[in-house]
Amino acid sequence: MQSIRNDQYFLIIGSMKSATTSLFEYLAEHPQICPASVKEPEYFSNQQRHHDTRNRVAAYGDIWQFEPARHAWAMEASTGYAKYEEPGVVAAIAASGIRPKFAYILRDPFARIESHYNYMRRKPEWRGTITDTELVQTSNYYSFVSAYVREFGRDSLLILDYNQLAHEPLETVNLVCGFLGIAAMGTLANTEARNVTPRPKSEVERLIRRQVPKFLSKAPPGLKAVVRDGFAWFRGPKRQLRPEERRQIAAELHDDMIRLGAEFGVDVARWGFFRT
């Protein structure tokens, strides 16, 4: 921790299901960036309490093998730093004394909610709906951008576009390099998308996994594979928003989306948000 200056931290704060894993792994190739050994330490969020004991972070600096002679930035990517259910994160980062730079990836808010929902449906115990406040308000990008800017200043935050990252990964990575004041990258070793959300589990599979979790966890690998393949037969397509759900979400997000466009220059009209 002592070898990393307070202004040498770079945090990818989200948004969830917006290619944060891909961006992290692309940037990890840069010789001047030291990636955290735990990609999502969630050090400043409540989520760390729910991590497996092996992945909990006792001291923030312990997750980097930082070498001051060659590293300019210590990077991590915790999407819990920009989630509705984590309102205290900005204050916690500020209270720690570090003064990071941040990257925040914005995706079509409706597509992000759909992906978030399908991701959560992988968890047998989850009971939410696609219009839950937790999912919808995590797409309220203005609330997070404005909070970070108020605390750390506009120059601390780089807003990135999900579509550009998906289609022009090297160009997007080099936007980050420019933001961090380090050399541009000439190539990327692997531009395949990471952490793509699979088809959600069916209700039958979720029920079985809730009822017999210990059996599945202790089953031999061969049996696990058979069970996993069997479950896959029952998985349906990924859930998409119905027109009435989309209208409901659009109404809920409208005012803050307009603020996002007016104050931070984000093109929200491409997502269907127009000043009324």
C-alpha positions in Angstrom: 0.0 0.0 0.0 2.8 2.4 0.9 4.4 2.1 -2.6 1.2 3.3 -4.3 0.6 7.0 -4.1 -2.9 8.1 -3.3 -3.3 9.5 -6.8 -2.2 6.4 -8.6 -5.4 4.4 -8.3 -7.6 3.8 -11.3 -11.1 2.4 -10.7 -13.5 1.0 -13.3 -16.7 1.6 -11.5 -19.3 0.0 -13.9 -21.8 0.0 -15.0 -22.7 -3.6 -14.3 -23.1 -5.8 -17.5 -21.4 -3.1 -19.6 -18.1 -4.9 -20.5 -16.2 -3.9 -17.4 -14.4 -7.2 -17.4 -13.4 -6.8 -21.0 -12.0 -3.3 -20.4 -10.1 -4.5 -17.3 -8.5 -7.4 -19.2 -7.6 -5.2 -22.2 -5.9 -2.6 -19.9 -4.2 -5.3 -17.9 -2.0 -5.9 -20.9 -0.5 -2.3 -20.6 3.0 -2.4 -19.0 2.3 0.7 -17.0 -0.9 -0.6 -15.4 -0.8 -3.0 -12.5 -4.1 -5.0 -12.4 -5.5 -6.1 -9.1 -5.2 -9.8 -8.3 -8.9 -9.7 -7.5 -10.7 -8.0 -10.4 -13.7 -7.0 -8.3 -12.4 -6.5 -4.7 -15.5 -4.4 -3.8 -13.3 -3.0 -1.0 -15.5 0.1 -0.6 -18.9 -1.6 -1.0 -21.0 -3.8 1.3 -20.7 -6.6 -1.2 -17.3 -7.6 0.2 -19.1 -9.1 3.2 -20.7 -11.6 0.9 -17.5 -12.7 -0.9 -16.0 -16.1 -0.3 -13.5 -15.8 2.5 -10.6 -16.5 0.1 -11.5 -13.4 -1.9 -12.0 -10.9 0.9 -9.6 -8.0 1.0 -8.0 -7.2 4.4 -5.9 -4.2 3.2 -6.6 -2.4 0.0 -3.0 -2.3 -1.2 -2.6 -6.0 -0.8 -4.3 -6.8 -4.0 -1.6 -5.3 -6.2 2.0 -6.4 -7.0 2.8 -2.8 -7.7 6.3 -1.9 -8.8 6.8 1.9 -8.7 9.7 1.7 -11.2 7.4 0.5 -14.0 3.8 1.0 -12.9 1.9 4.3 -13.1 -1.5 3.0 -12.1 -3.0 0.4 -9.8 -6.3 -0.8 -11.4 -9.4 -2.6 -10.2 -12.9 -2.9 -11.5 -15.7 -3.2 -8.9 -19.2 -2.7 -10.4 -20.5 -2.4 -6.9 -19.1 1.1 -6.9 -22.0 2.2 -9.1 -25.0 0.2 -7.9 -28.2 1.5 -6.5 -27.9 -0.7 -3.4 -24.5 0.8 -2.5 -25.2 4.4 -1.7 -22.1 4.9 0.6 -19.4 4.0 -1.8 -18.3 7.5 -2.9 -18.1 8.7 0.6 -16.1 5.6 1.6 -13.6 6.1 -1.2 -13.2 9.7 -0.2 -12.8 8.9 3.5 -10.0 6.4 2.6 -7.8 9.3 1.5 -7.1 8.1 -2.0 -7.8 10.3 -5.0 -8.4 7.9 -7.9 -9.3 8.4 -11.5 -12.4 6.6 -12.6 -13.8 5.0 -15.8 -17.6 4.5 -16.2 -19.0 2.6 -19.1 -22.5 3.6 -20.3 -24.7 1.1 -22.1 -28.2 1.5 -23.5 -30.0 1.5 -20.2 -32.8 -0.9 -21.3 -30.3 -3.4 -22.7 -28.3 -3.1 -19.5 -31.4 -3.9 -17.4 -32.2 -6.9 -19.5 -28.6 -8.2 -19.1 -28.6 -7.5 -15.4 -31.9 -9.4 -15.0 -30.7 -12.4 -16.9 -27.5 -12.4 -14.9 -29.4 -12.3 -11.6 -31.6 -15.2 -12.8 -28.5 -17.4 -12.6 -28.8 -17.3 -8.8 -31.3 -19.8 -7.5 -32.2 -17.7 -4.5 -33.0 -14.4 -6.4 -36.7 -13.5 -6.5 -36.6 -10.1 -8.3 -38.4 -8.8 -11.4 -37.1 -7.0 -14.4 -38.5 -3.7 -13.2 -37.1 -3.8 -9.7 -35.7 -0.6 -8.4 -32.3 -2.2 -7.9 -32.0 -3.0 -11.6 -33.7 0.2 -13.0 -31.8 2.6 -10.8 -28.4 1.0 -11.6 -29.1 2.3 -15.1 -29.7 5.8 -13.7 -26.2 6.9 -14.8 -26.7 10.6 -13.9 -27.0 9.7 -10.2 -23.5 8.0 -10.2 -21.8 10.4 -12.5 -22.9 13.5 -10.6 -22.0 11.9 -7.2 -18.4 11.1 -8.3 -17.9 14.5 -10.0 -19.1 16.3 -6.9 -16.6 14.5 -4.7 -13.6 14.1 -7.0 -14.0 16.7 -9.8 -15.0 16.4 -13.4 -11.4 15.7 -14.5 -11.4 12.5 -12.4 -14.1 10.7 -14.4 -13.9 9.3 -17.9 -17.3 8.4 -19.5 -17.0 5.6 -22.0 -19.5 4.2 -24.5 -20.3 0.5 -24.4 -21.0 0.2 -28.2 -17.6 1.8 -29.0 -15.9 -0.5 -26.6 -17.6 -3.5 -28.2 -16.8 -2.5 -31.8 -13.6 -0.5 -31.4 -11.9 -2.0 -28.3 -8.4 -0.7 -29.1 -9.6 2.8 -29.8 -11.5 2.8 -26.5 -8.6 1.4 -24.6 -6.4 4.2 -26.0 -9.0 6.8 -24.8 -8.3 5.5 -21.4 -4.6 5.6 -21.9 -4.8 9.3 -22.9 -7.0 10.0 -19.9 -4.3 8.3 -17.6 -1.4 10.0 -19.4 0.3 6.8 -20.5 1.5 5.5 -23.8 -1.2 4.3 -26.3 -1.4 0.6 -27.0 -0.6 -0.7 -30.5 -2.6 -4.0 -30.3 -4.7 -6.1 -28.0 -3.9 -9.8 -27.5 -7.5 -10.9 -27.4 -10.5 -8.8 -28.2 -13.2 -11.4 -27.5 -15.9 -10.2 -25.1 -15.5 -11.5 -21.5 -18.1 -12.4 -18.9 -21.0 -12.7 -21.4 -24.2 -13.5 -19.6 -25.5 -17.0 -20.5 -29.1 -17.9 -20.9 -30.9 -17.7 -17.5 -31.8 -20.7 -15.5 -35.3 -22.0 -15.7 -37.7 -22.0 -12.8 -37.3 -25.8 -12.6 -33.5 -25.6 -12.4 -33.6 -22.8 -9.9 -36.0 -24.8 -7.7 -33.8 -27.9 -7.8 -30.7 -25.8 -7.0 -32.4 -24.2 -4.1 -33.6 -27.6 -2.7 -30.4 -29.6 -3.2 -27.4 -27.2 -3.2 -25.3 -29.4 -1.0 -25.8 -32.4 -3.3 -24.8 -30.5 -6.4 -21.7 -28.9 -4.7 -20.4 -32.3 -3.5 -21.3 -34.3 -6.6 -18.3 -35.7 -8.6 -17.3 -33.6 -11.7 -18.7 -36.2 -14.2 -22.1 -36.1 -12.6 -22.0 -32.3 -12.3 -21.4 -32.1 -16.1 -24.3 -34.5 -16.8 -26.7 -32.4 -14.6 -25.5 -29.2 -16.0 -26.0 -30.4 -19.6 -29.4 -31.7 -18.6 -30.5 -28.4 -17.1 -29.3 -26.6 -20.3 -32.1 -28.3 -22.3 -34.7 -26.5 -20.2 -33.3 -23.0 -20.5 -35.3 -20.6 -22.5 -34.2 -17.4 -24.3 -33.0 -14.4 -22.5 -35.7 -12.3 -21.1 -36.4 -9.0 -22.8 -38.4 -6.0 -21.7 -42.1 -5.9 -22.7 -43.3 -2.6 -24.2 -45.2 -1.7 -21.1 -42.1 -2.4 -18.9 -40.0 -0.3 -21.2 -42.4 2.6 -20.9 -42.4 2.3 -17.2 -38.6 2.4 -17.0 -38.4 5.2 -19.5 -40.7 7.3 -17.4 -38.7 6.5 -14.2 -35.3 7.4 -15.8 -36.4 10.3 -18.0 -35.5 13.4 -16.0 -32.1 12.2 -14.9 -31.3 11.0 -18.4 -32.0 14.6 -19.6 -29.7 15.9 -16.9 -27.0 13.5 -18.0 -27.2 14.8 -21.5 -27.4 18.5 -20.5 -24.6 18.4 -17.9 -22.2 15.8 -19.2 -22.8 15.8 -23.0 -24.0 12.2 -23.2 -26.2 11.5 -26.3 -29.3 10.2 -24.5 -31.5 10.7 -27.5 -30.0 7.5 -29.0 -31.7 5.7 -26.1 -35.0 7.4 -26.7 -34.8 10.2 -24.2 -35.8 13.6 -25.4 -36.4 16.9 -23.6 -40.1 17.5 -23.2 
